[in-house]
Amino acid sequence: MGRFPATRREFLGMMGLAAGVAAAGAAPVGSPGAFAALSPPPGEPGKRPLGNTGFTVSTVSFGAMTTRDPEVIRFAVADRGVDYVDTADCYMGGENERIVGRALSGIRDKVVLATKVHIAPVEEMIRSAENSLRSLNTDVIDILQLHNIGTEDEVTDGRAREALQKLIDQGKVRVAGVTTHKGQETVLRAVRKHGFYKTVLVAYNFRSDSGVTATIKSALGMSEGLSNTIRSVAGAGVGIVAMKTQAGGYPSPPGGFSPHQAALAWVLANPGVATTIPSMTSYAQVEEDLGARGKRFSWTDRVALRRYAQEIGDRHCSLCGACGGICPRGVEVPAVLRSLMYLEGYREEELARSAYRSLPAGRNASACGDCTRCIVACRLQLPVGRLAREAHARLTG
């Protein structure tokens, strides 16, 4: 997605002279494709209820994780009607929350504001939330999400529930949610089953249910598939927010196609998804992504996504988590490949290095160097061993 060096004022002036920034277009195929044929849910175009939280939000919202310029966030909210902003206390070492706080000064009431907290002792979690309140310059966090959950045990963790309930009772938090990068179907079903959390932020894009392994598991009844799980859990009143929607945000393939609107339209063709939080760092990206609000996934989008899928096919990890726990040397393959995606797709070297350094000792890809044959099979047939070695070389050098 192109980057505009313009200021907000200059950009708005340019928009007055031109018909807009080039929109997107492009990509995939594969589909829990039944969803691509569905119309968006009834109601105001481009708006959906966020489960039973009481919030109604635009279908394309703002993921602030990589945004360094508060004016880009402010432009999206004040000028383009974005009404949901997602950040976290750990993004940019805490600086991202402060950037969001500055961006929303004077317009805080226009958005549903979501941030995150990690499982820890009760008082530590409360202190973390209170630090977030100060960083965000707000009196209340609309949605405080338990970060990076992968198991039912974490969903039922007593410390987390106690801390979040205290914060809700104190009026410092309105709604508790979770985020998940692995074991996503398990987490979604656990949230529906246990009832405490009201939202789930899930990694979901056009590659999520594709591949031979996913098809076989679905046929054998071993898995609903992420798309169907999202839809059924949303039907129980859980608000579903989708991240990683553009399959890494890699550069568009040559030929004038941009896949980013198409990728968002694919995700939003699943009526279980209330909103999406693509990362946006420029005014041009805001304009392009917001073009997917109210857009129906079309044949041209499918063609565009197919080209994009071919372009990134041997590199992009879909974060399905199926390869987790397989490596006999203990390498956390999904986390390693996610770090490489941050480097190559997001083009965020600092974020990629930070994510890679956070892996526990013995869990990074250092053990891959002298491995002669990788036994980790990928449902998308990615060359796992080669990518893991490349991640280690590029993120530790």
C-alpha positions as CSV (number, residue, x, y, z in Angstrom):
1,M,0.0,0.0,0.0
2,G,1.5,3.3,-1.0
3,R,2.8,5.8,1.4
4,F,2.0,9.5,1.1
5,P,4.5,12.0,2.5
6,A,1.8,14.6,2.7
7,T,0.4,16.2,5.8
8,R,-3.2,15.8,6.6
9,R,-4.0,19.2,5.2
10,E,-2.1,18.6,2.0
11,F,-3.7,15.2,1.6
12,L,-7.2,16.6,1.9
13,G,-6.3,19.3,-0.6
14,M,-5.0,16.6,-3.0
15,M,-8.2,14.7,-2.5
16,G,-10.2,17.7,-3.6
17,L,-8.3,17.8,-6.9
18,A,-8.3,14.1,-7.6
19,A,-11.0,11.5,-7.4
20,G,-9.2,9.7,-4.6
21,V,-6.3,7.4,-4.0
22,A,-6.2,4.3,-6.2
23,A,-8.3,1.6,-4.6
24,A,-7.5,-1.9,-4.1
25,G,-8.5,-4.9,-5.6
26,A,-7.1,-8.0,-5.2
27,A,-6.9,-11.4,-4.4
28,P,-7.8,-14.8,-3.4
29,V,-9.6,-17.7,-3.9
30,G,-10.1,-20.3,-1.7
31,S,-12.6,-20.2,0.2
32,P,-14.7,-21.2,2.8
33,G,-16.1,-19.5,-0.2
34,A,-19.7,-19.8,0.7
35,F,-19.2,-16.6,2.6
36,A,-18.1,-14.7,-0.5
37,A,-21.6,-15.1,-1.9
38,L,-23.3,-13.7,1.1
39,S,-24.6,-10.2,1.4
40,P,-23.6,-8.2,4.4
41,P,-26.0,-8.3,7.4
42,P,-29.0,-5.9,7.2
43,G,-28.7,-2.5,8.8
44,E,-26.8,0.7,8.1
45,P,-24.3,0.0,5.3
46,G,-20.8,-0.3,6.6
47,K,-21.9,-0.7,10.2
48,R,-22.4,-3.9,12.3
49,P,-23.2,-4.6,16.0
50,L,-20.2,-5.8,18.0
51,G,-22.0,-8.9,19.4
52,N,-23.9,-8.2,22.6
53,T,-21.5,-5.4,23.8
54,G,-24.0,-2.6,23.0
55,F,-21.5,-1.1,20.5
56,T,-22.2,-0.7,16.8
57,V,-19.0,-0.1,14.8
58,S,-17.9,0.5,11.2
59,T,-16.8,-2.7,9.4
60,V,-13.3,-1.2,8.7
61,S,-11.7,0.1,11.8
62,F,-8.1,1.2,12.7
63,G,-5.3,-1.1,13.9
64,A,-2.8,1.3,15.3
65,M,0.0,-1.2,16.1
66,T,2.5,0.2,13.5
67,T,1.1,3.8,13.3
68,R,3.7,6.4,14.4
69,D,1.9,9.6,13.2
70,P,-1.1,10.5,15.4
71,E,-2.4,12.7,12.6
72,V,-3.1,9.7,10.5
73,I,-5.3,8.2,13.2
74,R,-7.0,11.6,13.8
75,F,-7.7,11.9,10.0
76,A,-9.3,8.5,10.0
77,V,-11.6,9.3,13.0
78,A,-12.4,13.0,12.5
79,D,-12.5,13.1,8.7
80,R,-13.4,9.6,7.6
81,G,-15.7,8.4,10.4
82,V,-13.6,5.5,11.8
83,D,-15.1,4.6,15.2
84,Y,-13.0,1.7,16.6
85,V,-9.3,2.0,17.3
86,D,-7.2,-0.9,18.5
87,T,-3.8,-0.6,20.3
88,A,-1.9,-2.5,23.1
89,D,0.4,-1.6,26.0
90,C,3.2,-3.7,24.4
91,Y,3.2,-2.0,21.0
92,M,6.3,0.1,20.4
93,G,7.2,-0.5,24.1
94,G,4.2,1.4,25.2
95,E,4.6,4.4,22.9
96,N,1.8,3.3,20.6
97,E,-0.8,3.9,23.4
98,R,0.5,7.4,23.9
99,I,0.3,8.0,20.1
100,V,-3.3,6.9,20.1
101,G,-4.0,9.1,23.2
102,R,-2.6,12.2,21.4
103,A,-4.5,11.3,18.2
104,L,-7.9,11.1,20.1
105,S,-7.5,14.3,22.2
106,G,-10.8,16.1,22.0
107,I,-12.5,13.3,19.9
108,R,-12.2,10.4,22.4
109,D,-16.1,10.1,22.4
110,K,-16.1,9.3,18.7
111,V,-14.5,5.9,19.1
112,V,-14.7,2.5,20.8
113,L,-11.2,2.2,22.2
114,A,-9.6,-1.2,22.6
115,T,-6.3,-2.1,24.2
116,K,-4.7,-5.2,25.7
117,V,-3.3,-6.8,28.9
118,H,-1.3,-9.9,29.5
119,I,-2.2,-12.6,32.0
120,A,-0.4,-11.9,35.3
121,P,-1.1,-11.7,39.0
122,V,-4.3,-9.7,39.7
123,E,-2.6,-6.5,41.0
124,E,-0.1,-6.5,38.2
125,M,-2.9,-6.7,35.6
126,I,-4.7,-3.8,37.3
127,R,-1.6,-1.7,37.3
128,S,-1.1,-2.4,33.6
129,A,-4.6,-1.3,32.8
130,E,-4.2,1.9,34.9
131,N,-1.0,2.6,33.0
132,S,-2.9,2.2,29.8
133,L,-5.5,4.6,31.0
134,R,-2.8,7.2,31.6
135,S,-1.1,6.6,28.3
136,L,-4.4,6.8,26.4
137,N,-5.4,9.9,28.3
138,T,-8.8,8.5,29.0
139,D,-11.0,7.7,32.0
140,V,-12.3,4.4,30.6
141,I,-11.1,1.7,28.3
142,D,-14.1,0.4,26.2
143,I,-12.6,-3.0,25.5
144,L,-9.7,-4.5,27.5
145,Q,-8.5,-7.6,25.8
146,L,-6.6,-10.5,27.3
147,H,-3.6,-10.7,24.9
148,N,-2.5,-13.6,22.8
149,I,-4.6,-16.5,24.2
150,G,-4.3,-20.0,22.8
151,T,-6.0,-22.4,25.1
152,E,-9.3,-22.9,27.0
153,D,-7.3,-22.8,30.3
154,E,-6.2,-19.3,29.5
155,V,-9.8,-18.3,28.7
156,T,-10.9,-19.6,32.2
157,D,-7.8,-18.2,34.1
158,G,-9.0,-17.0,37.5
159,R,-6.5,-14.2,37.9
160,A,-7.4,-12.6,34.6
161,R,-11.2,-12.8,35.4
162,E,-10.8,-11.4,38.8
163,A,-8.6,-8.5,37.6
164,L,-10.9,-7.6,34.7
165,Q,-14.0,-7.9,36.8
166,K,-12.5,-5.5,39.4
167,L,-11.7,-3.0,36.6
168,I,-15.2,-3.3,35.2
169,D,-16.7,-2.8,38.7
170,Q,-14.5,0.3,39.2
171,G,-15.7,1.8,35.9
172,K,-12.3,1.7,34.4
173,V,-13.2,-0.9,31.7
174,R,-16.5,-1.4,30.0
175,V,-16.1,-4.8,28.3
176,A,-13.6,-7.7,28.6
177,G,-12.4,-9.5,25.5
178,V,-9.5,-11.8,24.3
179,T,-7.1,-11.9,21.3
180,T,-5.8,-15.0,19.7
181,H,-3.2,-16.0,17.1
182,K,-3.1,-19.7,17.7
183,G,-5.6,-22.3,18.7
184,Q,-8.2,-19.9,17.4
185,E,-11.1,-22.3,17.0
186,T,-10.5,-23.6,20.5
187,V,-10.4,-20.1,21.9
188,L,-13.5,-19.0,20.1
189,R,-15.5,-22.0,21.3
190,A,-14.2,-21.5,24.9
191,V,-15.3,-17.9,24.9
192,R,-18.8,-18.9,23.8
193,K,-18.9,-21.7,26.3
194,H,-17.8,-19.8,29.4
195,G,-19.5,-16.5,28.7
196,F,-17.3,-14.0,30.6
197,Y,-15.5,-12.4,27.6
198,K,-17.6,-10.5,25.1
199,T,-15.3,-10.1,22.1
200,V,-12.6,-12.1,20.3
201,L,-9.9,-10.5,18.1
202,V,-8.9,-13.3,15.7
203,A,-6.4,-13.6,12.9
204,Y,-8.6,-14.2,9.8
205,N,-8.0,-13.8,6.1
206,F,-8.7,-15.4,2.7
207,R,-6.0,-18.0,3.4
208,S,-7.4,-19.1,6.8
209,D,-9.4,-22.1,5.6
210,S,-7.5,-23.0,2.5
211,G,-5.2,-25.9,1.8
212,V,-5.5,-29.7,1.5
213,T,-5.2,-30.4,5.3
214,A,-8.0,-27.9,6.2
215,T,-10.3,-29.5,3.6
216,I,-9.6,-33.0,4.9
217,K,-10.2,-32.0,8.5
218,S,-13.4,-30.3,7.6
219,A,-14.6,-33.3,5.6
220,L,-13.8,-35.7,8.5
221,G,-15.6,-33.5,11.0
222,M,-12.3,-32.8,12.8
223,S,-12.7,-29.1,12.5
224,E,-15.6,-26.7,11.6
225,G,-13.1,-24.5,9.9
226,L,-12.3,-21.0,11.2
227,S,-14.9,-19.3,9.0
228,N,-17.8,-21.5,10.3
229,T,-16.6,-21.2,13.9
230,I,-16.5,-17.4,13.6
231,R,-20.1,-17.4,12.3
232,S,-21.5,-19.8,14.9
233,V,-19.7,-18.0,17.8
234,A,-20.9,-14.6,16.6
235,G,-24.4,-16.1,16.4
236,A,-24.2,-16.6,20.2
237,G,-23.6,-12.9,20.8
238,V,-19.8,-12.7,20.9
239,G,-18.4,-9.7,19.0
240,I,-15.8,-10.8,16.4
241,V,-13.0,-8.5,15.3
242,A,-10.7,-9.6,12.5
243,M,-7.0,-8.8,12.4
244,K,-4.2,-9.9,9.9
245,T,-6.9,-9.4,7.3
246,Q,-4.6,-8.6,4.4
247,A,-2.5,-11.7,4.7
248,G,0.6,-9.9,5.8
249,G,0.1,-6.7,3.7
250,Y,2.8,-7.7,1.3
251,P,3.5,-5.4,-1.7
252,S,0.9,-5.8,-4.4
253,P,1.8,-7.9,-7.5
254,P,2.7,-6.0,-10.7
255,G,0.0,-5.0,-13.1
256,G,-1.8,-2.3,-11.2
257,F,-3.7,-4.5,-8.8
258,S,-3.9,-3.8,-5.1
259,P,-5.3,-6.6,-3.0
260,H,-6.1,-4.8,0.1
261,Q,-9.7,-3.8,-0.4
262,A,-10.5,-7.2,-1.9
263,A,-9.0,-8.9,1.1
264,L,-11.1,-6.9,3.5
265,A,-14.2,-7.5,1.4
266,W,-13.5,-11.2,1.6
267,V,-13.3,-11.1,5.4
268,L,-16.4,-9.0,5.7
269,A,-18.4,-11.4,3.5
270,N,-18.5,-13.5,6.6
271,P,-21.5,-12.0,8.5
272,G,-20.0,-13.2,11.8
273,V,-17.2,-10.6,11.5
274,A,-18.3,-7.3,13.1
275,T,-15.3,-5.2,12.2
276,T,-11.7,-5.4,10.9
277,I,-8.5,-3.7,12.1
278,P,-6.1,-3.3,9.2
279,S,-2.8,-1.6,10.2
280,M,-2.7,1.8,8.6
281,T,0.3,4.2,8.6
282,S,-0.5,6.7,5.9
283,Y,-3.5,8.8,4.6
284,A,-3.4,6.8,1.4
285,Q,-3.8,3.5,3.3
286,V,-6.8,4.9,5.2
287,E,-8.5,5.9,2.0
288,E,-7.8,2.6,0.4
289,D,-8.9,0.4,3.2
290,L,-12.0,2.4,4.0
291,G,-13.1,1.8,0.5
292,A,-14.1,-1.7,1.6
293,R,-16.9,-0.4,3.9
294,G,-20.2,-1.7,2.5
295,K,-18.4,-3.4,-0.4
296,R,-19.6,-6.7,-1.6
297,F,-17.0,-9.3,-2.5
298,S,-17.1,-9.6,-6.3
299,W,-15.7,-11.6,-9.1
300,T,-13.0,-9.0,-9.8
301,D,-12.0,-9.2,-6.2
302,R,-11.6,-12.9,-6.5
303,V,-9.4,-12.5,-9.5
304,A,-7.3,-9.9,-7.8
305,L,-6.9,-12.1,-4.7
306,R,-5.8,-15.0,-6.8
307,R,-3.0,-13.0,-8.2
308,Y,-2.0,-11.9,-4.7
309,A,-2.1,-15.4,-3.4
310,Q,0.2,-16.5,-6.1
311,E,2.6,-13.7,-5.3
312,I,2.9,-14.5,-1.6
313,G,2.1,-18.2,-1.8
314,D,5.5,-19.7,-0.6
315,R,6.1,-17.1,2.1
316,H,2.9,-16.0,4.0
317,C,2.0,-18.0,7.1
318,S,-1.8,-17.9,7.7
319,L,-1.3,-18.3,11.5
320,C,-3.6,-21.3,11.6
321,G,-1.3,-22.8,14.3
322,A,-1.6,-26.3,12.9
323,C,2.2,-26.7,12.9
324,G,2.5,-25.7,16.6
325,G,4.2,-28.3,18.9
326,I,5.3,-30.5,16.0
327,C,9.0,-29.6,15.8
328,P,11.0,-32.2,17.8
329,R,13.6,-29.5,18.7
330,G,10.9,-27.3,20.3
331,V,10.9,-24.5,17.8
332,E,7.7,-22.4,18.0
333,V,7.2,-22.4,14.2
334,P,4.1,-20.2,14.1
335,A,5.7,-17.4,16.1
336,V,8.9,-17.6,14.1
337,L,7.0,-17.3,10.8
338,R,4.8,-14.5,12.2
339,S,8.0,-12.5,13.0
340,L,9.2,-13.0,9.5
341,M,5.8,-11.7,8.2
342,Y,6.2,-8.6,10.3
343,L,9.6,-8.0,8.6
344,E,8.6,-8.8,5.0
345,G,4.9,-7.9,4.9
346,Y,4.5,-5.1,7.4
347,R,8.1,-3.9,6.6
348,E,8.5,-3.3,10.4
349,E,12.0,-4.4,11.3
350,E,11.8,-3.2,14.9
351,L,8.5,-5.0,15.5
352,A,9.8,-8.2,13.8
353,R,13.0,-8.3,15.9
354,S,11.0,-7.6,19.1
355,A,8.6,-10.4,18.4
356,Y,11.4,-12.8,17.6
357,R,13.4,-11.8,20.7
358,S,10.3,-12.5,22.9
359,L,10.4,-16.2,22.1
360,P,11.5,-18.2,25.1
361,A,15.0,-19.6,25.2
362,G,15.3,-22.7,22.9
363,R,12.1,-21.8,21.1
364,N,13.5,-19.7,18.3
365,A,14.9,-21.0,15.0
366,S,18.5,-21.3,16.1
367,A,18.1,-25.1,16.2
368,C,17.1,-25.1,12.5
369,G,20.6,-24.3,11.3
370,D,21.9,-27.9,11.4
371,C,18.6,-29.6,10.8
372,T,18.9,-31.7,7.6
373,R,15.2,-32.4,7.1
374,C,12.3,-30.4,8.5
375,I,9.4,-32.7,9.5
376,V,7.0,-29.8,10.1
377,A,4.3,-30.0,7.4
378,C,2.4,-26.8,6.5
379,R,-1.2,-27.0,5.1
380,L,-0.2,-24.3,2.7
381,Q,2.9,-26.2,1.8
382,L,5.3,-23.4,2.9
383,P,9.0,-24.4,3.0
384,V,9.0,-24.2,6.8
385,G,12.6,-25.1,7.4
386,R,14.0,-22.6,4.9
387,L,11.7,-19.8,6.1
388,A,12.7,-20.5,9.8
389,R,16.4,-20.4,9.0
390,E,15.9,-17.2,7.0
391,A,14.0,-15.6,10.0
392,H,16.8,-16.5,12.4
393,A,19.5,-15.1,10.1
394,R,17.7,-11.8,9.4
395,L,16.3,-11.2,12.9
396,T,19.4,-11.9,14.9
397,G,22.1,-10.4,12.7
